[in-house]
Amino acid sequence: MGKFVAKKTNTGFKFDLVAGNGEVIATSEVYTSEASCMNGIASVTRCAPAAGTEDLTVENPEKVKHPKFEMYTDKAGEYRFRLKARNGEIIATSEGYKAKASCVNGIASVQKNVVDAKIEKTY
């Protein structure tokens, strides 16, 4: 079972979604308040399980309505995903993956791990 780990930073609050094996599978932006960070966690929990995936690594990708995962390649040529809420805002992002299949597995892991994820505050 996964968990959200909320942290205080020098400029605000952020969270990581951590899988049962201890790996970070998604990260948030830095929020200015703890309440905003908690709202971000709630949004990921609501949106991720039912979100489709829009594969921006292919030519003419099939458009998917929000909420959705967008899979793309970064400047280093690695595969990444970002989860967008119903309003189109990015609410979580991934690390870079060398293989596309690993990125797809990362999306599936987020969808699985948010279902019963607890929140652990480290501040």
MOPAC internal coordinates of N, CA, C and O (Angstrom, degrees):
PM7 1SCF
backbone

  N    0.0000 0     0.00 0     0.00 0    0    0    0
  C    1.4465 1     0.00 0     0.00 0    1    0    0
  C    1.5258 1   109.18 1     0.00 0    2    1    0
  O    1.2310 1   120.91 1   -41.06 1    3    2    1
  N    1.3166 1   115.87 1   138.94 1    3    2    1
  C    1.4559 1   120.92 1  -178.82 1    5    3    2
  C    1.5155 1   112.16 1   -86.13 1    6    5    3
  O    1.2310 1   121.49 1    -6.07 1    7    6    5
  N    1.3231 1   114.76 1   173.93 1    7    6    5
  C    1.4544 1   120.38 1   176.59 1    9    7    6
  C    1.5180 1   109.15 1  -150.46 1   10    9    7
  O    1.2310 1   121.75 1   -26.62 1   11   10    9
  N    1.3228 1   114.26 1   153.38 1   11   10    9
  C    1.4531 1   121.04 1   171.41 1   13   11   10
  C    1.5202 1   106.98 1   -93.82 1   14   13   11
  O    1.2310 1   120.58 1   -49.73 1   15   14   13
  N    1.3240 1   116.49 1   130.27 1   15   14   13
  C    1.4597 1   121.41 1   176.18 1   17   15   14
  C    1.5258 1   107.04 1  -111.33 1   18   17   15
  O    1.2310 1   121.09 1   -71.03 1   19   18   17
  N    1.3354 1   115.53 1   108.97 1   19   18   17
  C    1.4651 1   121.49 1   179.86 1   21   19   18
  C    1.5184 1   108.36 1   -90.54 1   22   21   19
  O    1.2310 1   121.02 1   -44.40 1   23   22   21
  N    1.3413 1   115.65 1   135.60 1   23   22   21
  C    1.4607 1   121.73 1  -176.72 1   25   23   22
  C    1.5161 1   110.24 1  -131.30 1   26   25   23
  O    1.2310 1   121.33 1   -30.59 1   27   26   25
  N    1.3263 1   115.06 1   149.41 1   27   26   25
  C    1.4566 1   120.06 1   171.60 1   29   27   26
  C    1.5227 1   107.21 1   -93.58 1   30   29   27
  O    1.2310 1   120.54 1   -44.27 1   31   30   29
  N    1.3226 1   116.57 1   135.73 1   31   30   29
  C    1.4564 1   121.86 1   177.62 1   33   31   30
  C    1.5223 1   108.52 1  -114.72 1   34   33   31
  O    1.2310 1   120.51 1    -0.42 1   35   34   33
  N    1.3259 1   116.63 1   179.58 1   35   34   33
  C    1.4676 1   120.47 1   177.37 1   37   35   34
  C    1.5251 1   111.91 1   -63.86 1   38   37   35
  O    1.2310 1   120.51 1   154.51 1   39   38   37
  N    1.3331 1   116.64 1   -25.49 1   39   38   37
  C    1.4639 1   119.71 1  -174.70 1   41   39   38
  C    1.5226 1   113.98 1  -115.72 1   42   41   39
  O    1.2310 1   119.62 1  -176.24 1   43   42   41
  N    1.3357 1   118.33 1     3.76 1   43   42   41
  C    1.4579 1   119.63 1   179.91 1   45   43   42
  C    1.5217 1   112.25 1   158.53 1   46   45   43
  O    1.2310 1   121.02 1    42.57 1   47   46   45
  N    1.3496 1   115.65 1  -137.43 1   47   46   45
  C    1.4606 1   122.52 1  -177.11 1   49   47   46
  C    1.5187 1   109.79 1  -131.96 1   50   49   47
  O    1.2310 1   120.40 1   -32.23 1   51   50   49
  N    1.3311 1   116.85 1   147.77 1   51   50   49
  C    1.4630 1   121.69 1   176.36 1   53   51   50
  C    1.5144 1   108.17 1  -146.09 1   54   53   51
  O    1.2310 1   120.77 1   -11.48 1   55   54   53
  N    1.3265 1   116.12 1   168.52 1   55   54   53
  C    1.4568 1   119.60 1   175.40 1   57   55   54
  C    1.5201 1   110.53 1  -136.58 1   58   57   55
  O    1.2310 1   121.87 1   -25.16 1   59   58   57
  N    1.3217 1   114.03 1   154.84 1   59   58   57
  C    1.4611 1   122.80 1   169.96 1   61   59   58
  C    1.5162 1   106.76 1  -119.50 1   62   61   59
  O    1.2310 1   120.57 1   -37.08 1   63   62   61
  N    1.3309 1   116.52 1   142.92 1   63   62   61
  C    1.4588 1   121.56 1   168.96 1   65   63   62
  C    1.5181 1   105.69 1   -95.97 1   66   65   63
  O    1.2310 1   120.79 1   -59.31 1   67   66   65
  N    1.3174 1   116.10 1   120.69 1   67   66   65
  C    1.4530 1   122.36 1  -175.59 1   69   67   66
  C    1.5214 1   108.52 1  -112.36 1   70   69   67
  O    1.2310 1   120.45 1   -50.98 1   71   70   69
  N    1.3376 1   116.75 1   129.02 1   71   70   69
  C    1.4666 1   122.04 1   178.89 1   73   71   70
  C    1.5212 1   109.90 1   -73.26 1   74   73   71
  O    1.2310 1   120.69 1   -11.25 1   75   74   73
  N    1.3130 1   116.28 1   168.75 1   75   74   73
  C    1.4499 1   122.24 1   179.72 1   77   75   74
  C    1.5194 1   113.51 1   -58.20 1   78   77   75
  O    1.2310 1   120.48 1   154.23 1   79   78   77
  N    1.3423 1   116.69 1   -25.77 1   79   78   77
  C    1.4755 1   120.39 1   179.52 1   81   79   78
  C    1.5266 1   112.92 1   -85.97 1   82   81   79
  O    1.2310 1   120.23 1  -176.08 1   83   82   81
  N    1.3393 1   117.17 1     3.92 1   83   82   81
  C    1.4523 1   121.38 1   177.71 1   85   83   82
  C    1.5201 1   115.35 1    90.67 1   86   85   83
  O    1.2310 1   119.88 1   176.99 1   87   86   85
  N    1.3311 1   117.84 1    -3.01 1   87   86   85
  C    1.4694 1   121.83 1   179.72 1   89   87   86
  C    1.5265 1   111.02 1   -81.25 1   90   89   87
  O    1.2310 1   120.28 1   -43.21 1   91   90   89
  N    1.3258 1   117.07 1   136.79 1   91   90   89
  C    1.4648 1   121.92 1   173.66 1   93   91   90
  C    1.5210 1   107.77 1   -74.97 1   94   93   91
  O    1.2310 1   120.63 1   -55.68 1   95   94   93
  N    1.3359 1   116.41 1   124.32 1   95   94   93
  C    1.4671 1   119.63 1  -177.84 1   97   95   94
  C    1.5251 1   112.84 1  -111.80 1   98   97   95
  O    1.2310 1   120.02 1   165.67 1   99   98   97
  N    1.3161 1   117.58 1   -14.33 1   99   98   97
  C    1.4693 1   120.67 1   175.56 1  101   99   98
  C    1.5246 1   108.78 1  -159.26 1  102  101   99
  O    1.2310 1   121.16 1   -30.12 1  103  102  101
  N    1.3312 1   115.38 1   149.88 1  103  102  101
  C    1.4620 1   122.71 1  -176.69 1  105  103  102
  C    1.5220 1   109.07 1  -133.67 1  106  105  103
  O    1.2310 1   120.82 1   -31.72 1  107  106  105
  N    1.3156 1   116.03 1   148.28 1  107  106  105
  C    1.4596 1   120.57 1   178.54 1  109  107  106
  C    1.5135 1   110.86 1   -96.50 1  110  109  107
  O    1.2310 1   121.51 1    -5.76 1  111  110  109
  N    1.3144 1   114.71 1   174.24 1  111  110  109
  C    1.4560 1   121.65 1   167.66 1  113  111  110
  C    1.5284 1   107.62 1   -74.24 1  114  113  111
  O    1.2310 1   120.17 1    -3.40 1  115  114  113
  N    1.3076 1   117.28 1   176.60 1  115  114  113
  C    1.4650 1   121.15 1   173.57 1  117  115  114
  C    1.5276 1   107.40 1   -91.10 1  118  117  115
  O    1.2310 1   121.19 1   -55.31 1  119  118  117
  N    1.3210 1   115.32 1   124.69 1  119  118  117
  C    1.4645 1   122.43 1   179.21 1  121  119  118
  C    1.5244 1   109.11 1   -97.05 1  122  121  119
  O    1.2310 1   120.48 1   -27.92 1  123  122  121
  N    1.3264 1   116.70 1   152.08 1  123  122  121
  C    1.4570 1   120.23 1  -178.25 1  125  123  122
  C    1.5206 1   112.58 1   -77.98 1  126  125  123
  O    1.2310 1   120.04 1   159.27 1  127  126  125
  N    1.3409 1   117.53 1   -20.73 1  127  126  125
  C    1.4641 1   120.07 1  -178.98 1  129  127  126
  C    1.5192 1   110.75 1  -135.79 1  130  129  127
  O    1.2310 1   121.41 1   -20.87 1  131  130  129
  N    1.3287 1   114.91 1   159.13 1  131  130  129
  C    1.4639 1   120.24 1   177.05 1  133  131  130
  C    1.5291 1   109.97 1   -64.04 1  134  133  131
  O    1.2310 1   120.11 1   140.36 1  135  134  133
  N    1.3181 1   117.39 1   -39.64 1  135  134  133
  C    1.4611 1   121.40 1  -179.51 1  137  135  134
  C    1.5291 1   111.01 1   -60.53 1  138  137  135
  O    1.2310 1   120.36 1   138.06 1  139  138  137
  N    1.3291 1   116.91 1   -41.94 1  139  138  137
  C    1.4644 1   120.91 1   178.39 1  141  139  138
  C    1.5215 1   110.59 1   -64.27 1  142  141  139
  O    1.2310 1   120.28 1   140.71 1  143  142  141
  N    1.3216 1   117.07 1   -39.29 1  143  142  141
  C    1.4630 1   121.90 1   177.84 1  145  143  142
  C    1.5298 1   110.10 1   -62.36 1  146  145  143
  O    1.2310 1   120.40 1   135.41 1  147  146  145
  N    1.3294 1   116.83 1   -44.59 1  147  146  145
  C    1.4723 1   121.00 1   178.67 1  149  147  146
  C    1.5299 1   110.77 1   -64.06 1  150  149  147
  O    1.2310 1   120.16 1   143.00 1  151  150  149
  N    1.3319 1   117.29 1   -37.00 1  151  150  149
  C    1.4632 1   120.90 1   175.48 1  153  151  150
  C    1.5250 1   110.67 1   -64.15 1  154  153  151
  O    1.2310 1   120.22 1   142.71 1  155  154  153
  N    1.3403 1   117.18 1   -37.29 1  155  154  153
  C    1.4579 1   121.31 1   176.73 1  157  155  154
  C    1.5128 1   111.64 1   -62.63 1  158  157  155
  O    1.2310 1   120.67 1   137.10 1  159  158  157
  N    1.3241 1   116.32 1   -42.90 1  159  158  157
  C    1.4738 1   120.70 1   177.29 1  161  159  158
  C    1.5286 1   109.90 1   -61.53 1  162  161  159
  O    1.2310 1   120.46 1   135.12 1  163  162  161
  N    1.3166 1   116.72 1   -44.88 1  163  162  161
  C    1.4699 1   120.62 1   179.23 1  165  163  162
  C    1.5256 1   111.07 1   -61.14 1  166  165  163
  O    1.2310 1   120.46 1   140.95 1  167  166  165
  N    1.3125 1   116.73 1   -39.05 1  167  166  165
  C    1.4626 1   121.06 1   179.27 1  169  167  166
  C    1.5271 1   111.44 1   -65.66 1  170  169  167
  O    1.2310 1   120.01 1   137.34 1  171  170  169
  N    1.3324 1   117.58 1   -42.66 1  171  170  169
  C    1.4637 1   120.80 1   177.18 1  173  171  170
  C    1.5257 1   109.59 1   -62.36 1  174  173  171
  O    1.2310 1   120.64 1   136.87 1  175  174  173
  N    1.3303 1   116.38 1   -43.13 1  175  174  173
  C    1.4648 1   120.81 1  -179.44 1  177  175  174
  C    1.5249 1   111.41 1   -61.43 1  178  177  175
  O    1.2310 1   120.40 1   140.20 1  179  178  177
  N    1.3335 1   116.84 1   -39.80 1  179  178  177
  C    1.4689 1   121.70 1   178.82 1  181  179  178
  C    1.5172 1   112.76 1   -71.83 1  182  181  179
  O    1.2310 1   120.70 1   136.20 1  183  182  181
  N    1.3338 1   116.28 1   -43.80 1  183  182  181
  C    1.4665 1   121.11 1  -169.06 1  185  183  182
  C    1.5316 1   114.90 1   -84.75 1  186  185  183
  O    1.2310 1   119.98 1   140.34 1  187  186  185
  N    1.3077 1   117.65 1   -39.66 1  187  186  185
  C    1.4693 1   120.35 1  -170.37 1  189  187  186
  C    1.5297 1   115.35 1   -61.16 1  190  189  187
  O    1.2310 1   118.90 1   135.26 1  191  190  189
  N    1.3496 1   119.71 1   -44.74 1  191  190  189
  C    1.4619 1   118.02 1  -173.96 1  193  191  190
  C    1.5309 1   114.77 1   -58.46 1  194  193  191
  O    1.2310 1   119.90 1   144.12 1  195  194  193
  N    1.3179 1   117.79 1   -35.88 1  195  194  193
  C    1.4637 1   120.75 1  -175.86 1  197  195  194
  C    1.5289 1   113.76 1  -102.32 1  198  197  195
  O    1.2310 1   120.29 1   179.61 1  199  198  197
  N    1.3250 1   117.06 1    -0.39 1  199  198  197
  C    1.4684 1   120.10 1  -175.08 1  201  199  198
  C    1.5211 1   111.48 1   -70.07 1  202  201  199
  O    1.2310 1   120.94 1   -43.16 1  203  202  201
  N    1.3236 1   115.81 1   136.84 1  203  202  201
  C    1.4550 1   121.16 1   172.04 1  205  203  202
  C    1.5186 1   109.47 1   -83.39 1  206  205  203
  O    1.2310 1   120.81 1    -3.22 1  207  206  205
  N    1.3299 1   116.05 1   176.78 1  207  206  205
  C    1.4627 1   120.49 1   179.67 1  209  207  206
  C    1.5188 1   110.29 1  -120.29 1  210  209  207
  O    1.2310 1   121.09 1   -51.54 1  211  210  209
  N    1.3247 1   115.52 1   128.46 1  211  210  209
  C    1.4566 1   122.21 1   174.39 1  213  211  210
  C    1.5267 1   106.50 1  -103.27 1  214  213  211
  O    1.2310 1   120.68 1   -64.32 1  215  214  213
  N    1.3192 1   116.30 1   115.68 1  215  214  213
  C    1.4644 1   122.19 1  -175.49 1  217  215  214
  C    1.5219 1   110.10 1   -90.75 1  218  217  215
  O    1.2310 1   120.74 1   -82.58 1  219  218  217
  N    1.3379 1   116.19 1    97.42 1  219  218  217
  C    1.4567 1   121.25 1  -178.66 1  221  219  218
  C    1.5260 1   112.57 1   -82.52 1  222  221  219
  O    1.2310 1   120.26 1  -175.16 1  223  222  221
  N    1.3273 1   117.11 1     4.84 1  223  222  221
  C    1.4690 1   120.84 1   178.91 1  225  223  222
  C    1.5212 1   111.85 1   -88.85 1  226  225  223
  O    1.2310 1   120.06 1   175.38 1  227  226  225
  N    1.3175 1   117.49 1    -4.62 1  227  226  225
  C    1.4598 1   121.43 1   179.90 1  229  227  226
  C    1.5280 1   109.52 1  -111.49 1  230  229  227
  O    1.2310 1   121.14 1   -20.26 1  231  230  229
  N    1.3104 1   115.43 1   159.74 1  231  230  229
  C    1.4479 1   120.60 1   177.11 1  233  231  230
  C    1.5246 1   109.15 1   -73.80 1  234  233  231
  O    1.2310 1   120.01 1   -41.57 1  235  234  233
  N    1.3078 1   117.59 1   138.43 1  235  234  233
  C    1.4598 1   123.44 1  -178.82 1  237  235  234
  C    1.5284 1   112.46 1    52.40 1  238  237  235
  O    1.2310 1   119.97 1  -118.58 1  239  238  237
  N    1.3151 1   117.67 1    61.42 1  239  238  237
  C    1.4640 1   119.90 1  -178.41 1  241  239  238
  C    1.5282 1   111.69 1   -64.68 1  242  241  239
  O    1.2310 1   121.18 1   -33.82 1  243  242  241
  N    1.3208 1   115.35 1   146.18 1  243  242  241
  C    1.4552 1   120.62 1   176.16 1  245  243  242
  C    1.5275 1   107.85 1   -70.69 1  246  245  243
  O    1.2310 1   120.69 1   -52.12 1  247  246  245
  N    1.3224 1   116.29 1   127.88 1  247  246  245
  C    1.4648 1   121.13 1  -179.19 1  249  247  246
  C    1.5286 1   109.69 1   -72.86 1  250  249  247
  O    1.2310 1   121.33 1   -41.30 1  251  250  249
  N    1.3390 1   115.06 1   138.70 1  251  250  249
  C    1.4558 1   122.11 1   179.07 1  253  251  250
  C    1.5266 1   107.50 1  -123.99 1  254  253  251
  O    1.2310 1   120.69 1   -41.78 1  255  254  253
  N    1.3426 1   116.29 1   138.22 1  255  254  253
  C    1.4682 1   120.58 1   179.89 1  257  255  254
  C    1.5180 1   110.41 1   -74.92 1  258  257  255
  O    1.2310 1   120.99 1   -25.40 1  259  258  257
  N    1.3495 1   115.71 1   154.60 1  259  258  257
  C    1.4621 1   121.86 1   175.55 1  261  259  258
  C    1.5211 1   109.47 1   -70.92 1  262  261  259
  O    1.2310 1   118.51 1   -33.47 1  263  262  261
  N    1.3157 1   120.45 1   146.53 1  263  262  261
  C    1.4610 1   127.05 1    -1.61 1  265  263  262
  C    1.5212 1   109.91 1   -73.18 1  266  265  263
  O    1.2310 1   120.77 1   -28.96 1  267  266  265
  N    1.3360 1   116.14 1   151.04 1  267  266  265
  C    1.4531 1   119.98 1  -178.59 1  269  267  266
  C    1.5171 1   111.03 1  -157.74 1  270  269  267
  O    1.2310 1   122.16 1   -21.45 1  271  270  269
  N    1.3274 1   113.47 1   158.55 1  271  270  269
  C    1.4477 1   120.97 1   168.05 1  273  271  270
  C    1.5126 1   106.59 1   -95.18 1  274  273  271
  O    1.2310 1   120.00 1   -43.52 1  275  274  273
  N    1.3122 1   117.61 1   136.48 1  275  274  273
  C    1.4620 1   121.83 1   171.58 1  277  275  274
  C    1.5207 1   106.87 1  -110.68 1  278  277  275
  O    1.2310 1   120.79 1   -57.18 1  279  278  277
  N    1.3311 1   116.10 1   122.82 1  279  278  277
  C    1.4575 1   121.45 1   176.06 1  281  279  278
  C    1.5129 1   107.41 1  -100.98 1  282  281  279
  O    1.2310 1   120.27 1   -48.05 1  283  282  281
  N    1.3389 1   117.08 1   131.95 1  283  282  281
  C    1.4541 1   121.52 1  -175.38 1  285  283  282
  C    1.5178 1   109.68 1  -149.00 1  286  285  283
  O    1.2310 1   120.69 1    -8.06 1  287  286  285
  N    1.3370 1   116.28 1   171.94 1  287  286  285
  C    1.4661 1   119.95 1   173.98 1  289  287  286
  C    1.5271 1   108.18 1  -109.69 1  290  289  287
  O    1.2310 1   121.56 1   -39.49 1  291  290  289
  N    1.3363 1   114.62 1   140.51 1  291  290  289
  C    1.4589 1   119.85 1  -179.52 1  293  291  290
  C    1.5301 1   110.33 1   -89.91 1  294  293  291
  O    1.2310 1   120.57 1     2.81 1  295  294  293
  N    1.3186 1   116.51 1  -177.19 1  295  294  293
  C    1.4701 1   121.19 1  -177.53 1  297  295  294
  C    1.5205 1   112.77 1   -62.56 1  298  297  295
  O    1.2310 1   120.34 1   154.22 1  299  298  297
  N    1.3250 1   116.96 1   -25.78 1  299  298  297
  C    1.4748 1   121.29 1   179.30 1  301  299  298
  C    1.5280 1   112.04 1   -85.86 1  302  301  299
  O    1.2310 1   120.44 1   179.77 1  303  302  301
  N    1.3392 1   116.76 1    -0.23 1  303  302  301
  C    1.4630 1   120.78 1   179.61 1  305  303  302
  C    1.5211 1   114.11 1    84.05 1  306  305  303
  O    1.2310 1   120.69 1  -169.37 1  307  306  305
  N    1.3431 1   116.29 1    10.63 1  307  306  305
  C    1.4566 1   119.27 1   178.69 1  309  307  306
  C    1.5291 1   110.14 1   -91.28 1  310  309  307
  O    1.2310 1   121.41 1   -25.57 1  311  310  309
  N    1.3269 1   114.91 1   154.43 1  311  310  309
  C    1.4667 1   121.44 1   178.50 1  313  311  310
  C    1.5183 1   109.32 1   -86.43 1  314  313  311
  O    1.2310 1   120.85 1   -41.95 1  315  314  313
  N    1.3241 1   115.98 1   138.05 1  315  314  313
  C    1.4627 1   122.80 1   178.48 1  317  315  314
  C    1.5241 1   108.59 1  -140.48 1  318  317  315
  O    1.2310 1   121.33 1   -16.15 1  319  318  317
  N    1.3254 1   115.06 1   163.85 1  319  318  317
  C    1.4647 1   119.23 1   170.96 1  321  319  318
  C    1.5142 1   109.31 1  -133.72 1  322  321  319
  O    1.2310 1   121.64 1   -24.37 1  323  322  321
  N    1.3171 1   114.46 1   155.63 1  323  322  321
  C    1.4617 1   121.94 1   171.98 1  325  323  322
  C    1.5309 1   106.51 1  -133.36 1  326  325  323
  O    1.2310 1   121.34 1   -39.66 1  327  326  325
  N    1.3160 1   115.04 1   140.34 1  327  326  325
  C    1.4553 1   121.00 1   177.12 1  329  327  326
  C    1.5166 1   107.83 1   -98.23 1  330  329  327
  O    1.2310 1   121.15 1   -54.19 1  331  330  329
  N    1.3238 1   115.41 1   125.81 1  331  330  329
  C    1.4658 1   120.84 1   179.45 1  333  331  330
  C    1.5296 1   108.89 1  -110.11 1  334  333  331
  O    1.2310 1   121.15 1   -43.31 1  335  334  333
  N    1.3304 1   115.40 1   136.69 1  335  334  333
  C    1.4597 1   122.46 1   179.75 1  337  335  334
  C    1.5296 1   110.43 1   -75.49 1  338  337  335
  O    1.2310 1   121.36 1    -1.49 1  339  338  337
  N    1.3093 1   115.00 1   178.51 1  339  338  337
  C    1.4722 1   120.66 1   179.49 1  341  339  338
  C    1.5241 1   112.24 1   -57.50 1  342  341  339
  O    1.2310 1   120.34 1   149.37 1  343  342  341
  N    1.3394 1   116.95 1   -30.63 1  343  342  341
  C    1.4699 1   120.64 1  -178.75 1  345  343  342
  C    1.5368 1   112.46 1   -88.35 1  346  345  343
  O    1.2310 1   120.00 1  -176.97 1  347  346  345
  N    1.3397 1   117.61 1     3.03 1  347  346  345
  C    1.4560 1   121.40 1   177.82 1  349  347  346
  C    1.5173 1   114.53 1    90.04 1  350  349  347
  O    1.2310 1   119.73 1   175.62 1  351  350  349
  N    1.3391 1   118.13 1    -4.38 1  351  350  349
  C    1.4639 1   121.73 1   178.98 1  353  351  350
  C    1.5294 1   110.01 1   -74.19 1  354  353  351
  O    1.2310 1   120.86 1   -37.98 1  355  354  353
  N    1.3307 1   115.96 1   142.02 1  355  354  353
  C    1.4619 1   120.72 1   175.97 1  357  355  354
  C    1.5217 1   108.18 1   -76.53 1  358  357  355
  O    1.2310 1   120.76 1   -54.45 1  359  358  357
  N    1.3465 1   116.15 1   125.55 1  359  358  357
  C    1.4653 1   119.79 1  -177.66 1  361  359  358
  C    1.5291 1   112.62 1  -114.87 1  362  361  359
  O    1.2310 1   119.77 1   167.91 1  363  362  361
  N    1.3247 1   118.04 1   -12.09 1  363  362  361
  C    1.4648 1   120.63 1   175.97 1  365  363  362
  C    1.5270 1   108.44 1  -162.05 1  366  365  363
  O    1.2310 1   121.01 1   -31.65 1  367  366  365
  N    1.3261 1   115.68 1   148.35 1  367  366  365
  C    1.4649 1   121.25 1   178.44 1  369  367  366
  C    1.5259 1   109.60 1  -133.26 1  370  369  367
  O    1.2310 1   121.19 1   -16.73 1  371  370  369
  N    1.3185 1   115.32 1   163.27 1  371  370  369
  C    1.4676 1   120.35 1  -178.94 1  373  371  370
  C    1.5098 1   111.45 1  -107.35 1  374  373  371
  O    1.2310 1   121.92 1    -7.04 1  375  374  373
  N    1.3210 1   113.94 1   172.96 1  375  374  373
  C    1.4644 1   121.75 1   168.61 1  377  375  374
  C    1.5322 1   107.31 1   -77.02 1  378  377  375
  O    1.2310 1   120.04 1    -2.84 1  379  378  377
  N    1.3177 1   117.53 1   177.16 1  379  378  377
  C    1.4560 1   121.47 1   174.97 1  381  379  378
  C    1.5173 1   110.62 1   -86.10 1  382  381  379
  O    1.2310 1   120.75 1   -39.87 1  383  382  381
  N    1.3215 1   116.16 1   140.13 1  383  382  381
  C    1.4601 1   122.55 1   177.87 1  385  383  382
  C    1.5217 1   108.76 1  -117.94 1  386  385  383
  O    1.2310 1   119.93 1   -40.56 1  387  386  385
  N    1.3090 1   117.73 1   139.44 1  387  386  385
  C    1.4701 1   121.93 1   177.75 1  389  387  386
  C    1.5239 1   111.30 1   -70.80 1  390  389  387
  O    1.2310 1   120.74 1   143.42 1  391  390  389
  N    1.3358 1   116.20 1   -36.58 1  391  390  389
  C    1.4657 1   121.16 1  -176.24 1  393  391  390
  C    1.5273 1   110.87 1  -111.45 1  394  393  391
  O    1.2310 1   120.70 1   -38.64 1  395  394  393
  N    1.3182 1   116.26 1   141.36 1  395  394  393
  C    1.4601 1   121.72 1   179.05 1  397  395  394
  C    1.5290 1   110.60 1   -61.04 1  398  397  395
  O    1.2310 1   120.58 1   140.45 1  399  398  397
  N    1.3271 1   116.49 1   -39.55 1  399  398  397
  C    1.4646 1   120.29 1  -179.83 1  401  399  398
  C    1.5295 1   111.20 1   -60.09 1  402  401  399
  O    1.2310 1   120.15 1   144.48 1  403  402  401
  N    1.3184 1   117.31 1   -35.52 1  403  402  401
  C    1.4624 1   121.31 1   177.96 1  405  403  402
  C    1.5224 1   110.89 1   -66.61 1  406  405  403
  O    1.2310 1   120.47 1   142.76 1  407  406  405
  N    1.3166 1   116.71 1   -37.24 1  407  406  405
  C    1.4631 1   121.25 1   177.56 1  409  407  406
  C    1.5365 1   109.91 1   -66.10 1  410  409  407
  O    1.2310 1   120.61 1   136.60 1  411  410  409
  N    1.3200 1   116.43 1   -43.40 1  411  410  409
  C    1.4677 1   121.15 1   176.98 1  413  411  410
  C    1.5310 1   109.73 1   -59.72 1  414  413  411
  O    1.2310 1   120.53 1   137.55 1  415  414  413
  N    1.3326 1   116.58 1   -42.45 1  415  414  413
  C    1.4621 1   120.73 1   177.78 1  417  415  414
  C    1.5249 1   111.35 1   -64.55 1  418  417  415
  O    1.2310 1   120.23 1   145.21 1  419  418  417
  N    1.3366 1   117.17 1   -34.79 1  419  418  417
  C    1.4580 1   121.30 1   177.20 1  421  419  418
  C    1.5173 1   111.44 1   -63.04 1  422  421  419
  O    1.2310 1   120.31 1   138.01 1  423  422  421
  N    1.3179 1   117.01 1   -41.99 1  423  422  421
  C    1.4693 1   121.86 1   177.46 1  425  423  422
  C    1.5307 1   109.65 1   -61.80 1  426  425  423
  O    1.2310 1   120.71 1   133.23 1  427  426  425
  N    1.3342 1   116.24 1   -46.77 1  427  426  425
  C    1.4645 1   120.48 1   179.16 1  429  427  426
  C    1.5281 1   110.98 1   -61.53 1  430  429  427
  O    1.2310 1   120.55 1   142.69 1  431  430  429
  N    1.3127 1   116.55 1   -37.31 1  431  430  429
  C    1.4608 1   120.83 1   179.17 1  433  431  430
  C    1.5277 1   111.44 1   -65.61 1  434  433  431
  O    1.2310 1   120.29 1   138.79 1  435  434  433
  N    1.3270 1   117.05 1   -41.21 1  435  434  433
  C    1.4663 1   120.29 1   175.84 1  437  435  434
  C    1.5217 1   109.56 1   -60.20 1  438  437  435
  O    1.2310 1   120.53 1   131.71 1  439  438  437
  N    1.3247 1   116.59 1   -48.29 1  439  438  437
  C    1.4606 1   120.18 1  -177.75 1  441  439  438
  C    1.5276 1   111.87 1   -60.08 1  442  441  439
  O    1.2310 1   120.32 1   142.88 1  443  442  441
  N    1.3145 1   116.99 1   -37.12 1  443  442  441
  C    1.4568 1   121.76 1   179.98 1  445  443  442
  C    1.5247 1   111.61 1   -75.85 1  446  445  443
  O    1.2310 1   120.01 1   136.41 1  447  446  445
  N    1.3169 1   117.58 1   -43.59 1  447  446  445
  C    1.4603 1   121.55 1  -171.73 1  449  447  446
  C    1.5226 1   115.18 1   -77.03 1  450  449  447
  O    1.2310 1   119.59 1   158.15 1  451  450  449
  N    1.3254 1   118.38 1   -21.85 1  451  450  449
  C    1.4754 1   118.91 1  -179.38 1  453  451  450
  C    1.5188 1   112.77 1   -75.89 1  454  453  451
  O    1.2310 1   120.32 1   160.05 1  455  454  453
  N    1.3226 1   117.00 1   -19.95 1  455  454  453
  C    1.4670 1   120.39 1  -171.91 1  457  455  454
  C    1.5254 1   112.71 1   -55.78 1  458  457  455
  O    1.2310 1   119.41 1   129.85 1  459  458  457
  N    1.3132 1   118.74 1   -50.15 1  459  458  457
  C    1.4605 1   121.71 1  -178.36 1  461  459  458
  C    1.5300 1   112.06 1  -117.54 1  462  461  459
  O    1.2310 1   120.37 1  -158.64 1  463  462  461
  N    1.3371 1   116.90 1    21.36 1  463  462  461
  C    1.4623 1   120.62 1  -174.35 1  465  463  462
  C    1.5308 1   111.58 1   -65.58 1  466  465  463
  O    1.2310 1   121.38 1   -48.43 1  467  466  465
  N    1.3057 1   114.96 1   131.57 1  467  466  465
  C    1.4634 1   122.49 1   173.58 1  469  467  466
  C    1.5311 1   108.57 1   -88.69 1  470  469  467
  O    1.2310 1   120.71 1   -15.90 1  471  470  469
  N    1.3169 1   116.25 1   164.10 1  471  470  469
  C    1.4685 1   121.17 1   177.86 1  473  471  470
  C    1.5251 1   108.54 1  -108.71 1  474  473  471
  O    1.2310 1   121.38 1   -55.04 1  475  474  473
  N    1.3153 1   114.96 1   124.96 1  475  474  473
  C    1.4696 1   121.60 1   176.84 1  477  475  474
  C    1.5231 1   108.20 1  -113.83 1  478  477  475
  O    1.2310 1   120.49 1   -61.03 1  479  478  477
  N    1.3222 1   116.66 1   118.97 1  479  478  477
  C    1.4589 1   121.47 1   178.82 1  481  479  478
  C    1.5285 1   108.12 1   -94.33 1  482  481  479
  O    1.2310 1   120.23 1   -49.27 1  483  482  481
  N    1.3313 1   117.16 1   130.73 1  483  482  481
  C    1.4578 1   120.70 1  -177.67 1  485  483  482
  C    1.5367 1   112.02 1  -108.01 1  486  485  483
  O    1.2310 1   120.50 1  -153.34 1  487  486  485
  N    1.2913 1   116.65 1    26.66 1  487  486  485
  C    1.4757 1   121.00 1  -179.60 1  489  487  486
  C    1.5032 1   110.18 1  -129.24 1  490  489  487
  O    1.2310 1   120.10 1   180.00 1  491  490  489

